[in-house]
Amino acid sequence: MHRVTDLLKRKYSMLRLYSDDLENINKLMSQLSKKTSWTTDKYNYNSFEEFNANNKERELKKLEIKSFEPFISIDLSQHSGELRVHSTEIVHDGIFHSLDKILSQRDIKFITLLEAKPIHLIYLGVFLVVISFIKISPLILLIPFIIFILFQGLVGYIRFTRSSMVKMHPFGDEKTFWTRNKDQVILLILGAIIGSALTVLINYLRLVS
């Protein structure tokens, strides 16, 4: 039995990989393929051992990892990441899901959620319901729009200033909680502010309706 399609693919929003992640990726890929290549924006290495021994950069913003037979590609570019496995063999699904598990736990998922189109549609739906059933000042209706625009602006700022990255030290060696999670903390704080503002707005609408 074979799959009809020969491509398994998964995209990621913004990845933060560490040296121990690279070691785990190499172990998985080496189980199926004897040959791998590791390409940065400056050099191409013919094995993980060569990459590990000769790479002197402590942070990488571009890394492409490939193996052959089956063809597996992990492409980490400036603002995204992608995993591809080309094979019709069912047994190769396992390595795809194992690699996806490593990458998914390093993906900044909160940004992906905020960029999703359903979020915009839900917001528009709520707005239409409010203006249809509640008579309130147009100025007050501008408040959610302003908050929404500011929130999207912050997400855009993080997306274009905080790129995907490989840090050449183990995840456990990050110095502080803030260093590891500052982007998520900023977004969560802003989310809490927005939630509080919406709560105040809802309470006001109940009073005036």
Helices and strands as residue ranges (DSSP letters): E 7-12, E 16-18, H 19-30, E 36-40, E 44-45, H 48-54, E 59-60, E 63-67, E 71-76, E 81-86, G 90-92, H 93-104, H 109-115, H 117-133, H 138-161, E 165-167, G 171-173, H 177-208
